[in-house]
C-alpha cells in the first residue's frame, strides 16, 4: 500500500511523533511510505501546494502524524487542512488515519477534529493511535504501535471505518443585522473581545457590535488576524524557564498586557473546518509562553460563534473543556442559529453579573481530569518547567492523594474495624447516617443564618 505520512509537527524530522511512523516503516518494507514534513514547511506550501497535491493524489492511505497542541492539532495542521480544502484535490475514497503523541490531555478532541475534516473530504477513516510521548521507548508501546498498524491494514482490507457524525444542514444563513440599543456604560469593568473576524464577515461583525452595545461596561476588540505572527508554536520549550517566546514578534508581551489584563474575555469567531480559521489556532498555540499555568483563573469568559454550533459536538467539548481547565467561569455561548439578538443580550448580562460577583463553580471532569494530567507532568518535569513548577506550588495544585496521610490512616482504621464481624453487625445501617452527619450540620447552620 502507498502510505503518505503527513508529518505536521513543527519540529520536522526531530518530531517524537513521526518516529512511530518511522518504526512502522522499518517493520513493513512491503508497504511504500512517503514522508512530507508539512508542519515544518507550511509557509512554503502556502506559496506552492503542488508537492502536497501530487503526494496526496498518489497515496492510498494518508497518515496524519502530529503532537497534540492545546486541545487539538497544531496550527500548522489546521493551516494544511485549509490548503487541502481550498485546492480541491480529490481525496474521496482514500483511507485516512492518524498517529499522535501527547500526555493524553484532550487527545480525543484532537483526533475527532482530524476525523471530521477527513469526512468532509470523503475519506474512509480508521481509528488512529493516541500514544504517550514516551510509549515508543517501551516494549508495551512498541507492541501497541505494531497492533495499531496490523488493525489499520485489516480495517482497510475489510471496510471497518469510523462512523461519520450527522452533518450540519447545507445552506446560507441570512446576514445577521445589528439591532440592540447601546446601554449606558455604568460599570468600570474592562472586557476584551478576541476575534479573528474576516473583513467580509458582516454577520460576526454585527454580533460583536450588538454584544458591545448590550454590555453595561466598556469593551475593546482585538482582531488577531491583524497581529503579525512570526509563525505557529514550534514546541521548542524555549519559554519553559524564562516565559519568553523565541519569536521576536512581541506576542508574549501583547498577550500579557493587552488581553490578559481584562476583567472578562469574549471569544468571537465563525466556525470553519470544525473549529475556526487557523489564525485562532495560531493564537491558541502561541499562548504556550504561559506554559501550563492557569494565569487567567477566575476571569469569566463568553463566546460569540457564527455557524451551526449545535452540530459541532467536538467544538462544544473544546469550548467547555478550555473553561474548565483554565478555571474560567463560562457564561455561555451566543450563536446565530436562533433568536440571536436575545441570546446576545442575555450573554452580555450574564458576563456582567459574573464579573461583578466574581462567580466560580467547581470543576467538572473536564477540568479535574485535565489538571491532574498537568499536575503529574509538571511535577516530573519541574527541573525544566521551572515557572510552571513555581506556579503549581504557590497555588496548591500539587494535591497528590498519597500525601493525605491522616486521611489514609483514618480509612485504614475504619476498614480494619469493619472487618470485625461484631463491628459489622453494629454498624449495619448506620454508615450512611455517619457519612451524612457533617452535611446536616451545614444545612442546620444555614437555617440559623
N, C-alpha and C positions, 0 to 999 in steps of 0.2 A: 504494500500500500504506500502511496505517496503522501507523506505526512509533513505538513508545513507547521513549524513551531514559530509562533509569533511571540518573540521574547520582548514583553512590554516593560521590563524592568529598566529604569534609567541607568542602571549600572552595566548594562550590556553583558559581555562575556563574564564579568565578575559577579553576576547575579547568583544568589543562592538557589533561587527557584529553577533557573534554567538547567542547573546541574542534575536535577531529577530527570529531565528530558534527555540530557546527555548520557545519563546512566542507562536509560531505556534504549537509547540508540546503540550503545555498546553491546547490549544484550540481544538486540534484534537486528542483525545485519540483513535479514531477509526483507526488511522494510527500508524505504528511502526517506531519510529525514533531511529536511531543509530548514535551516535556522535563519531567521531575519531579526536583527536587533532593532525592532521598530521603536521601542521606548527610547533608546539612545539616539536614534536618528529621526525623531518625529519632525523636527524642523525641516530637514531635507525632504522628507516625504510630503510635507505641505507644498513644497515647490515642485516636486516631481514624484507623482504617485505611481508611475509606470512599473518600477521594480516590484512594488507590493501587488499591484494589479496582476502582473504576469505570474507571480508566485501563487496567488490565490486561485487563478484560473487553472493552474497546473495541478493543484493539490486535490487529493481525495478526502483527506482529513485535516482540519485546521485545529491546532492545539494551542490555546491561549495560555501563555506562561507569564505569571506576574506575581509580585508581592501585594498583599492587601494593604492599602493605604486609606486610613480614616473612613472606615465602613464600606468602602467599595474598592474599585480598581484604581490604580494611579491615574493622574491627569493624562499621562501620555497615552494610555489605552483608551480613555474617553475620547481624546482627540482623534486617535486612529479610527475608532468606530464612526465618528463623524465623517472622516475622509472616505471610508469604505462606502457609507451610505450615499454620500454626495457624488462619488464616482459612478455608482450604479453598476458595478461589477456583479455579475450574476453568480450567486453562491447557492442558489436553491438546489436542494437535494444533496449537497455536500455534508459530510459528517463534521461535527464540532464537539470539542470537549475542552477541558481546562485543567491546569495544574497551578495551585497557589501554595505559597508558604507564608506563614504568619504565626502568631501566638493564639490563633483562633478567636481573635477579637473581631466579631461580626464578619467572619469569613462567609457566613451563609448569605448575607446581603450582597457581598461581592459576587459570589457565584450566581445568584439569581439575576443580578444586573447583566452579567455577560450572557446568561442563558436567554433572557428576554430579548436582547439585541440580536442574538443568533436566530431566534424565532422570527424576528422582523425580516431577516434576510432569507428566510425559507430554508434554514439549515436543519439537519437532523441532529438533535442534541443528546449527547450521552453524559451522564453524571460524571463530574470531574473529581479530582483528588485534592483534598484540602489537607496539606501536611504542615506539621510544626517546622519551624525554621531549621531544626537540628535532626529531623527524622532520618534524613539520608545517611547520617553518620552512624546509625544503629542498625543492627540486623533486622529488628522488627520493622523499622522504617523502610529498609530496602525490600523486605518481603511484601509490605503493603504497596509499594510502588510497582513491584512486579505483578501483584494481583490486580492492581488497577489497570495495568496495560492489558493483561490477559482478558479481563472483563470488558475492557474497551473494544478489543478486537472481536470478542464474542458478541457484544451488543451490535456492532456494526454489521456483522455477518447475519445475525438473526433478527434484526429490526427491533431492538429493545431501546427505546428512546424516552427522554423526559417528556411528560405531557405538557403541551403549551397552555398557558393561562388563557382565560377568556379575554379576547382583545377588546379595547375600547371602541365604541362606535365611530365610524368614519363620517366626517362631515365638518364643515366650517361653522364655527360659532359666530354669532353677530359680535361686532366690536362693542366692548363694554364702554358705556358713556358715564363720565363722572357726573354725579348729581348731588352729593352731600354738601350741605352748607358748612361754612367754616365756623368751628366752635371757638369760643374765647379761650385763649391760652393762659389759663389761671394757675396752672401747675408749673413749678420750677424744674421739673424733671427734663432730662435730655434723652431723646430717643434717636437712635441711628438706624436708618433703613439701608441695609446692604442688598444691592441688586445687581443683576447682570442684564438689565433691560436693554434690548436691542433698539436702535434708533427708530425702526419701523414698527415696534410693538406698542401700538396705541392702547390696546386693552390693558396691558400690565401697567403702562404709564398712568392711565386713568384710575386704576385700582390703587396705585400708590398715592395719587393726588387725593382721592376720597378718604383714604386712611389718614393722611396727614390733616385733612380738614376735620375729621371726626375726633382726632386726638385733642385732649384738653391741655396739651403742652407743646412746646416747640419740638420740631424734628428736623433732621437733616438726612440727605440722601447721598450714599456713596455708591457710585456705579463702578464695579470692579472691572468692567470691560475697558474702562479708561485708564486703569493703572498699568504702568509699563513693566509688567512682569518680565524678569530676565529668563524665566523658564519655570517648569514644574519642579517640585521637590526631587532632589537627587538621591535621597536616602543615604546621605554620606555621614550622618551623625556628627557633622562639624559643629552643630549647635548644641550638642549634648551637654557640654560643660559650660560654655560661655553664654548660651542662649542667643548667639549671634549667627545669622544665616551667612553662608558662604557667598550668596549672590550679593551684588553691590547695588541692587535696585531700590533699597531702602524699605522693603515691605515690612520687615520686622518692626521698625520704628513706627511706620504708618499704622500698622495693626494696633500697636500698644497705645499710641497717642491719639489716633483718630477714631478708632472703633471701640476698643475695649474700655474706654473711659465712660461710655454711655450708661445710663440708668436702665435702659431697656433696648433689646435688639429685635429688629424685624428683618426677616429674610424674604425677599421678593423675587420670584423667578417664574419663567414659563417652563412647563415640562417638555423635555426633549430627550429622546433616546432613553426613556425610563429614568432619567434624573433631570438634568438641565444642561444648558450649554457648558462646554468644557471649561470655560473661563471660571465658572464657580468651583469646579473641582480643583483647578489650579489654586484658587483662594483657600479651599479646604486643606489641601496638602501642604501648602506653604506655612500654615499655622503650626506645623511641627516645630517651628522655632520656639514654641512654648513647651515642647516635649509632651509628656503625658500629664501635665499639670492642669487641673481644672481651675484656671486663673479667673474665670468669669462666674464661678459658682455663686448662686444666689441671684443672678441677674435674670429677670424674666424675659422670655422670648415669644415671638409670634411669627406666623408665616402668611404671606400673600402668594398664592400659587395659581397661575393660569394654566388650565388644562384639565384633563379627565383624571383628577386626583383619586376619585373613588375606585378607579380600576387599577391603580398603581399600588398594589399591596406591599411590594418591596420598598417603594419610596416611603410609604406610610410608616413602615417599621424603622426606616432610617431616620425620619424626622423625629419620631418618638424616642428612639434609641440615643440620638445625639443629645437631646434634652436631658434624658435620664442619666447618662454617663457624665455629662457636664455639670449636673446639679442645678440646672436651669428650670424654672417653673414654666411649663409650656402652657401658654394662654389659649392656644387654639390655632386653627388654620382657616383662612377665608379663601374661597375659590370662586371662579366664575361659572360654576356649574348650576347654581340655583338662584336664590334671592341674594345676589352679590352685595348690593348696597346695604341691606340689613345685616348681613354677615360681617361686612367690614366695620359697620358702626358698632356692632356688638363686640368685635375683636378689639377695637380701639378702646372701648370701655373696660374690657377685661384686662388689657395690658396696663391701663392707668390704675386700675384697682390693685393689681398685683404689685406695681411699683410703690404705690402709696402705703400698702400694708405689708410689704416685704414678705409676700407669700412664699411658702415652701410646701413640699409634700414629700413623704417618704419615698425613696427609690423603689421601683418595681424590679422585676427580674432583669430587665434590660440594663438598668443602672447598677444593681448589685453585682450581677454576673460580670459585666464589663469591667467594673472597678476592681474586682478580685483578680481578674487576669492581669491588669496593670499593676496591682499591689505586689503580686508574686514576681512579676517581670522586673520591676524596678528594684525590689529588694535584692534579687540575684545580681542585677547589673548596676548596683549602686556605685561601684568604682568608676564606671564610665558615665552614667547618667547622674552626675552629682547634683545638678539643680533639681531634678525630679526627686531624688532621694531626700534632699533637704526639705522640699515642699511636703512630701509624704509624711516625714517625721513631725513637722510642725503642725500638720492638720489631722493627725491621728488616723491616717489611712492604713497604717500597719496594724490592722486589727486581727492579727493571727489568732485563731481559736486555741491553739496549743499553749498560748501564753495566759489563758484564763485558768490558772492552776486551781484557784479556790473553787471555781465552778466545776471543774473536772473532778476534784476530790469529793465535792458535795454529791455529785451524781454517782460516784463510785460507792459512797456510803449508802445512799438510797438504794442502789442496786443490790448491795450486799444484804441490807435489811430485808428487802423484798424477796430475796432468795430463801429466807427462813419461812417455812410453812405457817408457823403461828402468826408471824407478822403479816403474811399474805392474807390470812383469814381476817385479821383485824382491819387491815387496810382496804378490804374489798368494798368498793362503792364509795370510798372516801378520797380517792386520789383526785378526782375532778374537783371535789369541794376544796381540797387543799390548794390546787392549782389556781382556782378562781378567786380565792380569798383576797389577794392583793388588789385585784381589779375591782372587787366590790368596795374596797376602801376608797379607791379613787372616785367611784361613782357617788358614794356617800358624801365625800368631801365636796364634790361638785354641787350636790343638793344644798349643802350648808352655805356655800358661797353664793 
